[in-house]
Amino acid sequence: MSMEKALTQKYGPLLSLCELAQLLKRSKDGLRIALNGNNEFAQTWNSARVKVGRRIYFRAADIAQIIDNSSGGEHNE
């Protein structure tokens, strides 16, 4: 199963900040602070960000691509 399909099945097409924090095994506040920085981590993960009204979500397809790229595409299931 691809990472994108697994994320979409579990979370749907969009992940909330809380869901992304759980996926990355980080605290919600810690992730929020990291995403507000001016560094490579923030730029990479914010590229998947989408604003719906006043809420911030992250596209599951983009998150899967970031995870696959960071692991060198060695995801096996």
C-alpha positions as CSV (number, residue, x, y, z in Angstrom):
1,M,0.0,0.0,0.0
2,S,1.3,3.4,-0.9
3,M,1.9,6.0,1.7
4,E,-0.6,8.4,0.1
5,K,-3.3,5.7,0.1
6,A,-2.6,4.8,3.7
7,L,-2.8,8.4,4.9
8,T,-5.9,9.1,2.9
9,Q,-7.6,6.0,4.3
10,K,-6.7,7.0,7.9
11,Y,-7.1,10.8,7.8
12,G,-8.9,11.7,4.5
13,P,-7.5,14.1,1.9
14,L,-6.6,16.7,4.5
15,L,-4.8,16.4,7.8
16,S,-5.3,18.9,10.7
17,L,-2.3,20.2,12.6
18,C,-3.1,17.8,15.4
19,E,-3.3,14.8,13.1
20,L,0.0,15.8,11.5
21,A,1.6,16.2,14.9
22,Q,0.4,12.7,15.8
23,L,1.8,11.3,12.5
24,L,5.2,12.9,13.1
25,K,5.1,12.0,16.8
26,R,5.5,15.6,17.9
27,S,3.5,17.8,20.2
28,K,0.9,20.0,18.6
29,D,2.5,23.2,20.0
30,G,6.1,22.0,19.2
31,L,5.0,21.4,15.6
32,R,3.3,24.8,15.4
33,I,6.4,26.6,16.6
34,A,8.6,24.6,14.1
35,L,6.4,25.5,11.2
36,N,6.6,29.2,12.0
37,G,10.3,29.2,11.7
38,N,12.4,30.3,8.7
39,N,14.2,27.0,8.0
40,E,14.2,24.1,5.6
41,F,11.8,22.0,7.8
42,A,9.2,24.8,7.9
43,Q,9.5,25.4,4.1
44,T,9.1,21.8,3.3
45,W,6.1,21.0,5.4
46,N,4.4,24.4,4.8
47,S,4.4,23.6,1.1
48,A,1.6,21.0,1.9
49,R,-0.4,23.6,3.8
50,V,-3.8,24.8,2.7
51,K,-6.0,27.2,4.5
52,V,-9.8,26.5,4.6
53,G,-11.5,29.5,6.2
54,R,-9.6,30.2,9.4
55,R,-8.3,26.6,9.7
56,I,-5.0,25.2,8.5
57,Y,-4.8,21.7,6.9
58,F,-2.1,19.7,5.2
59,R,-2.8,17.8,1.9
60,A,-2.3,14.1,2.5
61,A,-0.9,13.6,-1.0
62,D,1.8,16.2,-0.4
63,I,2.6,14.8,3.1
64,A,3.0,11.3,1.6
65,Q,5.4,12.7,-1.0
66,I,7.5,14.5,1.7
67,I,7.7,11.4,3.8
68,D,8.6,9.2,0.8
69,N,11.3,11.7,-0.3
70,S,12.8,12.0,3.2
71,S,13.0,8.2,3.6
72,G,14.6,7.8,0.1
73,G,11.5,6.0,-1.2
74,E,12.2,2.9,0.9
75,H,8.7,2.6,2.3
76,N,7.6,-1.1,2.4
77,E,4.2,-2.4,3.3
